[in-house]
Amino acid sequence: MPFRDSWIVVGVLLIFAGFGAEQPIIGIIGTLVLVLGWVARYWSKHLFDRVTLEREPSERRAFIGEEIGVDFTLTNKKPLPLPWYEWRFALGEPLPVDGESLGAAAVPGLKWLYRRGSLGWYQQHKWHFTIRPNERGFHQFGPATMKSADLLGAFPRTIEDETKEHLVVFPAVLPLEDLGLPSDRPFGERRGGDRVFEDPLRIAGMREYRPGDPMKRIDWKATARSGDLRSRVYEPSATQQLYLLVNIDTMEHSWEGYLKEELERIVTVAASLAAWAAGARYSVGLLANGAFPDADRPIRLPPSRSRDQLTRILESLAVIQPLTLGDLAGAIQRESGRMPAGSTLVVVASLMPEPLAGVLARLRDEGHHVFVIATSPRVREAVPPGIGMREVRGAFAGEAVFA
């Protein structure tokens, strides 16, 4: 039986044996056993009172390869020291730490960052680490575990800090030239139709009704005053709309798995297009058949020109996983009624299933400017006639190909 489970029994037996044998030294030893056992038990019970392990990353969001500084502070705010300690902190595998060999964790996808030492009363230890993410994603940061024991090591204790945070690592953003796409007109020339779209929120005036004017254009108050049908005239829209439609499927069937390099290519191309469009003062939106963490709905960000829109899009692309929530065609069908008239719809895909091709053809017929950025040759033969396409090849260094 280990000492931590039998010290009371051993101490009492030695005391009685000493008195019974008229050997005081044995009784004294028993008393020491009881005293030391009680001190060790008390020490162990209060080991982690007013002991804190704080961690503070310099950034919660970063790009691949960018430095993230993390400061750890272990503080003991009591007169009882920690004779020894070991703390471990869980990090996602794509978060390597400069100069550190991380320990293996029982949970797949995690590694342990750890330190050992001793901490005196009212003492503080600090560490600074540098993390360099090597994959985009929503990477786990925490929880933490700390171990210690009393001076004798008889009563070890472990405490868990179950706090889990995450670091968002953005996908790579490349210049369009590195994708093989022209930076001036990546989606080709718009053929036919009016290149200037009207803003229904900005009324410029009235005119006589013309056959073919939609009913929502008619101003009934002006019609009542004049006695003739009058139609509103809208000012040109000052903002161009760009909706990125991202198909994250890389295989025909979900049970076939997925192609990791192909998925990363899709995400990188979508992120690069979003960054270019934001710089070109487009109102940019995103629709993908992936899901946010702990959510059961497709990723959807309506077009916007707000300052943080690009950050939100990059965050959404960062968290995309291979698991899809239905196909992109269904997500587009549900969203099509909310797509602004005259929008440029850019599809990024390595597969073009028949339902998706059909939806794109319908959107083209409804007057939207639909364009496909293909990340694999498999898309080439499946794009509907009349829809422009450019192809991105290999590691984004190939020349763009028109279909």
Rosetta blueprint (number, residue, H / E / L):
1 M L
2 P L
3 F H
4 R H
5 D H
6 S H
7 W H
8 I H
9 V H
10 V H
11 G H
12 V H
13 L H
14 L H
15 I H
16 F H
17 A H
18 G H
19 F H
20 G H
21 A L
22 E L
23 Q L
24 P H
25 I H
26 I H
27 G H
28 I H
29 I H
30 G H
31 T H
32 L H
33 V H
34 L H
35 V H
36 L H
37 G H
38 W H
39 V H
40 A H
41 R H
42 Y H
43 W H
44 S H
45 K H
46 H L
47 L L
48 F L
49 D L
50 R L
51 V E
52 T E
53 L E
54 E E
55 R E
56 E E
57 P E
58 S L
59 E L
60 R L
61 R E
62 A E
63 F E
64 I L
65 G L
66 E L
67 E L
68 I E
69 G E
70 V E
71 D E
72 F E
73 T E
74 L E
75 T E
76 N E
77 K L
78 K L
79 P L
80 L L
81 P L
82 L E
83 P E
84 W E
85 Y E
86 E E
87 W E
88 R E
89 F E
90 A E
91 L E
92 G E
93 E L
94 P L
95 L L
96 P L
97 V E
98 D L
99 G L
100 E L
101 S L
102 L L
103 G E
104 A E
105 A L
106 A L
107 V L
108 P L
109 G L
110 L E
111 K E
112 W E
113 L E
114 Y E
115 R E
116 R E
117 G E
118 S E
119 L E
120 G L
121 W L
122 Y L
123 Q L
124 Q E
125 H E
126 K E
127 W E
128 H E
129 F E
130 T E
131 I E
132 R L
133 P L
134 N L
135 E L
136 R L
137 G E
138 F E
139 H E
140 Q E
141 F E
142 G E
143 P E
144 A E
145 T E
146 M E
147 K E
148 S E
149 A L
150 D L
151 L L
152 L L
153 G L
154 A L
155 F L
156 P L
157 R E
158 T E
159 I E
160 E E
161 D E
162 E L
163 T L
164 K L
165 E E
166 H E
167 L E
168 V E
169 V E
170 F E
171 P L
172 A L
173 V L
174 L L
175 P L
176 L H
177 E H
178 D H
179 L H
180 G L
181 L L
182 P L
183 S L
184 D L
185 R L
186 P L
187 F L
188 G L
189 E L
190 R L
191 R L
192 G L
193 G L
194 D L
195 R L
196 V L
197 F L
198 E E
199 D E
200 P E
201 L E
202 R E
203 I E
204 A E
205 G E
206 M E
207 R E
208 E E
209 Y L
210 R L
211 P L
212 G L
213 D L
214 P L
215 M H
216 K H
217 R H
218 I E
219 D L
220 W H
221 K H
222 A H
223 T H
224 A H
225 R H
226 S H
227 G L
228 D L
229 L L
230 R E
231 S E
232 R E
233 V E
234 Y E
235 E E
236 P E
237 S L
238 A L
239 T L
240 Q E
241 Q E
242 L E
243 Y E
244 L E
245 L E
246 V E
247 N L
248 I L
249 D L
250 T L
251 M L
252 E L
253 H L
254 S H
255 W H
256 E H
257 G L
258 Y L
259 L L
260 K H
261 E H
262 E H
263 L H
264 E H
265 R H
266 I H
267 V H
268 T H
269 V H
270 A H
271 A H
272 S H
273 L H
274 A H
275 A H
276 W H
277 A H
278 A H
279 G H
280 A L
281 R L
282 Y E
283 S E
284 V E
285 G E
286 L E
287 L E
288 A E
289 N E
290 G E
291 A E
292 F L
293 P L
294 D L
295 A L
296 D L
297 R L
298 P E
299 I E
300 R E
301 L E
302 P E
303 P E
304 S E
305 R L
306 S L
307 R L
308 D L
309 Q H
310 L H
311 T H
312 R H
313 I H
314 L H
315 E H
316 S H
317 L H
318 A H
319 V L
320 I L
321 Q L
322 P L
323 L L
324 T L
325 L L
326 G L
327 D L
328 L H
329 A H
330 G H
331 A H
332 I H
333 Q H
334 R H
335 E H
336 S H
337 G H
338 R H
339 M L
340 P L
341 A L
342 G L
343 S L
344 T E
345 L E
346 V E
347 V E
348 V E
349 A E
350 S L
351 L L
352 M L
353 P L
354 E H
355 P H
356 L H
357 A H
358 G H
359 V H
360 L H
361 A H
362 R H
363 L H
364 R H
365 D H
366 E L
367 G L
368 H L
369 H E
370 V E
371 F E
372 V E
373 I E
374 A E
375 T L
376 S L
377 P H
378 R H
379 V H
380 R L
381 E L
382 A L
383 V L
384 P L
385 P L
386 G L
387 I L
388 G E
389 M E
390 R E
391 E E
392 V L
393 R L
394 G L
395 A L
396 F L
397 A L
398 G L
399 E L
400 A L
401 V E
402 F E
403 A L
